[in-house]
């Protein structure tokens, strides 16, 4: 199992941080599209590292066109000498239309077409195929030598998709190189809903799980002392409640028999009752959506519960010191 970590949000600290992650044995480091651009920091990470993979986890796909993404993917993969993976997610309609001011379609078909359009662009650049992509959402039919990248040695990056529901998950299996399972998931949902959807997508594309990589990180609840443990627990309670309020995630609660909680959490979120929402999350729910315990127990449980269904996890393990973190990373990588 591979172990990844997120890159610091402080760009001034990225050079030292990525070197430290590489020395601690991490396989990859990534960024998320939150309050900063997810692509720019990876250029710094690539410049100041040698082996560690770099990735977006995730960038918002529908905020950009396939051509923009194809260019970003090419440049980062070429500069990092083949170490870049493009992780994409759809986000939800209000963010796309109200925050990014972009059109919203049917997310799963649009995501499928977006990835196919990127691959058509890359096929033109790297293989000389004519660019003639005409779809429902995207059309790319113009490319001249002046706009074709020249540094093609490392080819296109890998593309992985974030998904929660079975339809988007199937799309990931059909057109992507891997899947990022949302942290708001659980073992039962993954085994009963996620994996069958991946396998159906792979079947449609004539591939098997050998051609695919799954990344999943449950909520990790631990600490070096009681104070840090309680802080970690509270943060997980609030985050699980926040995700649980999302109507599209009701099925994830439903497989555990907690589906009726979703509309209640949603109503409370609209009233701004964020703390009260977190208070509704029980220890049983924490142990279902996360792994809770001493640092060594966390590693053991990750391997036991998810070792056969995920190829990589994201473990910053901020609740331990550097020496213990290196030990935990090594133990998981050996699993």
Secondary structure, DSSP 8 states (H G I E B T S, - for coil): -EEEEE--S-GGGHHHHHHHHHHTT-SEEEE-SSSS-TTHHHHHHHHT-SS-EEEES-EEGGGS-HHHHHHHHHHHHHHTTS-EEEEEE---HHIIIIIS------HHHHHHHHHHHHHHHHHHHHH-----EE-SS-EE----GGGS-S--TT---EEEEEE-SHHHHHHHHHH-SEEEE-SS--HHHIIIIIHHHHHHHHHHTT--GGG-EEEE--EEE--SSHHHHHHHHHHHHHHHHHHHT-GGGHHHHHTTT-THHHHHHHHHHHTT-HHHHHHT--HHHHHHHEEES-HHHHHHHHHHHHTTT-SEEE---TTS-HHHHHHHHHHHHH-
